[in-house]
């Protein structure tokens, strides 16, 4: 049963992740004196940037954040869009000041590859759930392709009962697990593209979907099965793209652990695995200012640019000086008004953004 299936609308921020235990171990040799425990406080440091994790099947997004936070000894960490425990693939993890840019990644498009098994509907809409309906019908390739246009564009989608949608302050999956009849309302989601990529056999079909924030692929598979009268549920789900991050940017836990061992031996740097904070801001205009204006913005003060230096656009920008990220700001009639200020003292991401997704 998926007990931690969350929607992409939910963010596990550093306040939530801060509940992770701060590391207390027993003495390495022998036992501490009776009545006392030896506490070893874990060292924390400022780390800023993005880890694009290739999350393995079986790991929750919250656990992934805790593992990366521990590996990097980071003070703050969070993720940009939960990935179900039974799903694998791209999970963007924000460390330090990168947590301030999470909303820009959350709002980006996502791409998934998923396999649907026909003939059974399950209460979780995936393979871990209880079978709640069966059908002997199997769709033809032509029937599947004819069905897909109805699930493209802005559609109304009822989230799975095992999801993090709140009902009167309670998570839907908690209510469903306790045996309550969960009724969720349909909400609009954007499906930018939906393609049938393979039909391995009569019982299964493989799809690729590009969708917007808040879309549940499990619900998409459920509804396609219902539409064709054959029922269905997701058996394999992999995320390939989230906003500016793609498959070429991903790194596995094994690779990160190997890098940590090399760093401990004096070889390489953890910065080599971190993408810079501003990688999340690819779709936002950048504006360079001088050191004096940067100092004012860092103090939370607005800056007015005149003459040829004045920006001719309005809206959100990210501000840099000498190539360093200073602030997220709003520009209005030449005035730069800081909204989020960055302090990138500490370990910063230096890995180059890889192309190809």
C-alpha positions as CSV (number, residue, x, y, z in Angstrom):
1,X,0.0,0.0,0.0
2,X,1.4,3.4,-0.9
3,X,1.1,5.3,2.4
4,X,3.3,8.2,1.3
5,X,2.0,9.0,-2.2
6,X,2.1,12.8,-2.5
7,X,1.2,15.1,-5.2
8,X,3.7,17.4,-7.0
9,X,1.9,20.3,-5.2
10,X,3.5,19.2,-2.0
11,X,7.0,20.3,-0.9
12,X,9.0,18.7,1.8
13,X,10.8,21.8,3.0
14,X,13.8,22.2,5.3
15,X,11.4,22.8,8.3
16,X,9.9,19.3,7.8
17,X,13.3,17.7,7.0
18,X,14.7,19.4,10.1
19,X,12.8,16.8,12.1
20,X,15.5,14.3,11.1
21,X,17.4,13.0,14.1
22,X,20.6,14.9,14.8
23,X,22.7,11.8,15.2
24,X,23.3,10.2,18.5
25,X,25.4,7.0,18.7
26,X,26.6,4.8,21.5
27,X,30.2,4.8,22.4
28,X,32.3,2.9,19.8
29,X,34.0,0.7,22.4
30,X,32.4,-0.4,25.6
31,X,29.4,1.2,27.2
32,X,29.0,4.7,28.6
33,X,28.7,5.1,32.3
34,X,25.4,3.9,33.7
35,X,22.6,6.5,33.6
36,X,24.3,8.6,30.9
37,X,24.3,8.5,27.1
38,X,27.0,9.8,24.9
39,X,25.6,12.3,22.3
40,X,27.4,12.9,19.1
41,X,26.1,16.0,17.4
42,X,26.3,15.8,13.6
43,X,28.4,18.5,12.0
44,X,26.3,20.8,9.8
45,X,27.5,23.2,7.1
46,X,26.2,25.6,4.5
47,X,25.8,23.9,1.2
48,X,24.0,25.6,-1.7
49,X,22.8,24.0,-5.0
50,X,20.8,21.3,-6.6
51,X,21.2,17.5,-6.6
52,X,19.2,15.8,-9.4
53,X,18.8,12.4,-7.9
54,X,17.9,9.3,-9.8
55,X,15.6,8.0,-7.0
56,X,15.5,4.2,-6.7
57,X,12.2,2.3,-6.4
58,X,11.2,1.8,-2.7
59,X,12.6,5.0,-1.3
60,X,10.3,7.8,-0.2
61,X,11.1,11.4,-1.3
62,X,11.4,12.4,2.3
63,X,14.0,9.7,3.0
64,X,15.9,10.7,-0.1
65,X,16.2,14.3,1.2
66,X,17.4,13.0,4.6
67,X,20.0,10.8,3.0
68,X,21.4,13.6,0.8
69,X,21.3,16.0,3.6
70,X,23.4,13.6,5.7
71,X,25.9,12.9,2.9
72,X,26.5,16.6,2.3
73,X,26.2,17.5,6.0
74,X,23.9,20.2,4.9
75,X,21.9,22.5,7.2
76,X,18.9,22.8,4.9
77,X,17.4,20.6,2.3
78,X,14.1,20.0,0.5
79,X,12.7,18.5,-2.7
80,X,10.8,20.0,-5.6
81,X,7.9,17.6,-6.3
82,X,7.3,14.4,-4.5
83,X,7.9,11.1,-6.4
84,X,6.0,8.1,-5.2
85,X,8.0,5.4,-3.4
86,X,7.2,2.8,-6.1
87,X,8.4,5.3,-8.8
88,X,11.9,5.8,-9.9
89,X,13.7,8.6,-11.6
90,X,14.3,12.3,-11.4
91,X,13.9,13.9,-8.0
92,X,15.3,17.5,-7.7
93,X,16.8,18.1,-4.3
94,X,17.5,21.7,-3.1
95,X,20.2,22.3,-0.6
96,X,20.7,25.6,1.3
97,X,19.7,28.7,-0.6
98,X,18.4,26.6,-3.5
99,X,15.3,26.0,-1.3
100,X,14.3,29.5,-2.1
101,X,14.0,28.6,-5.8
102,X,11.9,25.5,-5.4
103,X,8.6,27.0,-6.5
104,X,10.2,27.8,-9.9
105,X,11.0,24.1,-10.4
106,X,7.6,22.9,-9.0
107,X,5.8,25.0,-11.6
108,X,7.7,23.4,-14.5
109,X,6.6,20.7,-16.8
110,X,7.2,17.0,-15.9
111,X,7.7,14.0,-18.2
112,X,7.0,10.4,-17.2
113,X,7.3,7.0,-18.7
114,X,4.8,4.5,-17.3
115,X,3.4,1.0,-17.9
116,X,-0.3,0.2,-17.5
117,X,-1.6,-3.3,-16.9
118,X,-5.1,-3.9,-18.2
119,X,-7.8,-6.0,-16.5
120,X,-7.6,-4.8,-12.9
121,X,-8.3,-1.6,-11.1
122,X,-6.7,-1.2,-7.7
123,X,-7.5,1.1,-4.8
124,X,-4.1,2.8,-4.9
125,X,-4.1,2.9,-8.8
126,X,-0.8,1.0,-8.8
127,X,0.5,-2.5,-8.3
128,X,0.6,-2.3,-4.5
129,X,-3.1,-1.8,-4.0
130,X,-6.0,-4.1,-3.4
131,X,-8.0,-5.2,-6.5
132,X,-11.4,-3.5,-6.6
133,X,-12.5,-4.3,-10.1
134,X,-11.7,-6.7,-12.9
135,X,-12.4,-6.9,-16.6
136,X,-11.8,-9.6,-19.2
137,X,-11.7,-7.0,-22.0
138,X,-8.4,-6.0,-23.6
139,X,-8.0,-2.9,-25.8
140,X,-6.6,-3.0,-29.3
141,X,-3.7,-0.7,-30.3
142,X,-6.2,1.3,-32.4
143,X,-8.6,1.6,-29.4
144,X,-5.8,2.9,-27.2
145,X,-4.6,5.5,-29.7
146,X,-8.2,6.7,-30.3
147,X,-8.7,7.2,-26.6
148,X,-5.6,9.4,-25.9
149,X,-6.9,12.7,-27.3
150,X,-9.6,12.8,-24.6
151,X,-6.7,12.9,-22.0
152,X,-4.7,15.6,-23.7
153,X,-5.0,19.3,-22.9
154,X,-6.6,20.7,-19.7
155,X,-8.7,17.8,-18.2
156,X,-10.6,17.2,-15.0
157,X,-8.8,14.6,-12.9
158,X,-9.9,13.1,-9.6
159,X,-6.8,12.4,-7.5
160,X,-6.2,8.9,-6.2
161,X,-7.7,8.1,-2.8
162,X,-4.2,7.3,-1.6
163,X,-2.8,10.8,-2.1
164,X,-1.9,13.8,0.1
165,X,-4.9,15.9,-0.8
166,X,-6.4,17.2,2.5
167,X,-10.0,16.6,3.5
168,X,-11.0,18.8,6.4
169,X,-7.3,18.9,7.5
170,X,-6.6,15.2,7.1
171,X,-4.6,13.6,4.4
172,X,-6.6,11.4,2.0
173,X,-4.3,8.5,2.3
174,X,-4.6,8.5,6.1
175,X,-8.4,8.4,5.8
176,X,-8.3,5.7,3.2
177,X,-5.9,3.6,5.2
178,X,-8.2,3.9,8.2
179,X,-11.1,2.4,6.1
180,X,-13.0,5.6,5.5
181,X,-14.8,6.2,2.1
182,X,-12.7,9.0,0.6
183,X,-14.4,11.3,-1.9
184,X,-12.2,13.7,-3.8
185,X,-13.3,16.3,-6.2
186,X,-12.0,16.6,-9.7
187,X,-9.6,19.4,-10.4
188,X,-8.1,20.7,-13.7
189,X,-4.7,19.5,-14.7
190,X,-2.7,20.1,-17.9
191,X,-1.6,17.1,-20.0
192,X,0.7,18.7,-22.7
193,X,1.4,15.4,-24.4
194,X,0.4,11.7,-24.1
195,X,1.9,9.1,-26.4
196,X,1.6,5.3,-26.6
197,X,5.2,4.0,-27.0
198,X,4.9,0.3,-26.8
199,X,2.4,-2.6,-26.5
200,X,4.5,-5.5,-25.2
201,X,1.5,-7.8,-25.0
202,X,-2.3,-7.8,-24.7
203,X,-2.2,-7.1,-21.0
204,X,0.2,-4.1,-20.9
205,X,0.9,-0.8,-22.7
206,X,3.7,1.7,-22.2
207,X,3.1,5.4,-22.4
208,X,5.0,8.7,-22.1
209,X,3.3,11.8,-20.7
210,X,4.3,15.4,-20.4
211,X,2.2,17.2,-17.8
212,X,1.9,20.2,-15.5
213,X,1.9,20.7,-11.8
214,X,-0.4,18.5,-9.7
215,X,-1.0,15.7,-12.2
216,X,-1.3,12.1,-11.0
217,X,-0.1,9.6,-13.5
218,X,-1.7,6.8,-11.5
219,X,-5.1,8.6,-11.9
220,X,-4.4,9.0,-15.6
221,X,-3.8,5.3,-16.1
222,X,-7.0,4.5,-14.0
223,X,-9.1,6.9,-16.1
224,X,-7.8,5.6,-19.5
225,X,-8.7,2.0,-18.4
226,X,-12.2,3.1,-17.4
227,X,-12.7,5.0,-20.6
228,X,-11.9,1.8,-22.7
229,X,-13.9,-0.4,-20.3
230,X,-10.9,-2.7,-19.6
231,X,-9.8,-1.1,-16.3
232,X,-6.1,-0.7,-15.5
233,X,-3.4,0.4,-13.0
234,X,0.2,1.5,-13.2
235,X,2.9,-1.2,-12.7
236,X,6.0,0.9,-13.6
237,X,6.5,4.6,-13.3
238,X,9.6,6.6,-14.0
239,X,10.1,10.4,-14.1
240,X,12.4,11.8,-16.7
241,X,12.0,15.6,-16.6
242,X,11.1,18.2,-13.9
243,X,11.3,21.8,-15.1
244,X,14.9,22.6,-16.2
245,X,16.2,19.2,-15.1
246,X,16.5,16.2,-17.3
247,X,17.9,12.7,-17.4
248,X,21.3,13.8,-18.3
249,X,21.5,15.7,-15.0
250,X,20.7,12.8,-12.8
251,X,23.1,11.1,-10.4
252,X,22.5,7.9,-8.5
253,X,22.9,7.4,-4.7
254,X,25.8,5.0,-5.5
255,X,27.6,7.7,-7.5
256,X,27.1,10.2,-4.7
257,X,28.4,7.8,-2.0
258,X,31.4,7.0,-4.2
259,X,32.1,10.8,-4.6
260,X,31.8,11.2,-0.8
261,X,34.4,8.5,-0.3
262,X,36.8,10.1,-2.8
263,X,36.3,13.5,-1.1
264,X,37.1,11.9,2.3
265,X,40.3,10.6,0.7
266,X,41.2,14.1,-0.5
267,X,40.2,13.6,-4.1
268,X,37.6,15.8,-5.8
269,X,34.9,18.0,-4.3
270,X,31.2,17.6,-3.5
271,X,30.6,20.8,-5.5
272,X,31.2,18.6,-8.6
273,X,27.8,16.9,-8.0
274,X,25.9,20.1,-7.2
275,X,24.3,22.3,-9.9
276,X,24.3,26.0,-9.1
277,X,21.3,27.5,-7.3
278,X,20.4,29.6,-10.4
279,X,20.0,26.5,-12.5
280,X,16.3,26.5,-11.3
281,X,15.9,29.9,-12.8
282,X,16.6,29.1,-16.5
283,X,13.3,30.6,-17.7
284,X,13.7,33.9,-15.8
285,X,15.6,36.9,-17.2
286,X,19.0,37.6,-15.5
287,X,20.0,41.2,-14.7
288,X,23.6,42.2,-13.8
289,X,24.2,45.1,-11.5
290,X,27.4,46.7,-10.0
291,X,28.8,46.0,-6.6
292,X,27.2,49.0,-5.0
293,X,23.7,48.2,-6.2
294,X,24.2,44.6,-5.2
295,X,25.1,45.7,-1.6
296,X,21.8,47.6,-1.4
297,X,19.8,44.7,-2.8
298,X,21.4,42.4,-0.2
299,X,20.2,44.7,2.5
300,X,16.7,44.4,1.1
301,X,16.7,47.9,-0.4
302,X,15.3,48.7,-3.8
303,X,17.6,50.0,-6.5
304,X,16.5,52.5,-9.3
305,X,18.4,52.1,-12.6
306,X,18.3,55.0,-15.0
307,X,19.5,55.7,-18.5
308,X,20.9,52.9,-20.7
309,X,21.3,50.6,-17.6
310,X,17.5,50.7,-16.9
311,X,15.7,47.4,-17.7
312,X,13.0,47.8,-20.4
313,X,10.9,45.0,-19.1
314,X,8.7,44.4,-16.1
315,X,8.3,41.2,-13.9
316,X,10.5,38.7,-12.1
317,X,14.3,38.7,-12.6
318,X,17.2,37.1,-10.9
319,X,20.0,39.6,-10.2
320,X,23.7,38.9,-10.3
321,X,27.0,40.8,-9.8
322,X,30.3,39.5,-11.1
323,X,28.5,36.3,-12.0
324,X,27.2,35.6,-8.5
325,X,23.5,35.3,-7.7
326,X,22.3,38.1,-5.4
327,X,18.5,38.2,-5.4
328,X,15.2,37.4,-6.9
329,X,13.5,40.7,-7.6
330,X,10.6,42.4,-9.3
331,X,11.3,45.1,-11.9
332,X,8.9,47.9,-12.3
333,X,9.7,51.1,-14.3
334,X,13.4,50.8,-13.8
335,X,13.1,50.0,-10.1
336,X,14.5,46.7,-8.8
337,X,12.7,45.5,-5.7
338,X,14.3,42.5,-4.0
339,X,11.9,39.7,-3.0
340,X,14.4,36.9,-1.9
341,X,18.0,37.6,-1.1
342,X,20.7,35.0,-1.4
343,X,23.7,34.4,0.8
344,X,25.9,31.8,-0.9
345,X,28.7,31.6,1.6
346,X,29.8,28.0,2.0
347,X,30.0,25.1,-0.5
348,X,28.4,26.1,-3.8
349,X,27.4,24.1,-6.8
350,X,29.9,24.1,-9.6
351,X,28.7,21.3,-11.9
352,X,27.9,22.4,-15.4
353,X,24.3,22.0,-16.7
354,X,24.3,19.1,-19.2
355,X,22.4,19.3,-22.4
356,X,20.3,16.7,-24.1
357,X,16.9,16.5,-22.5
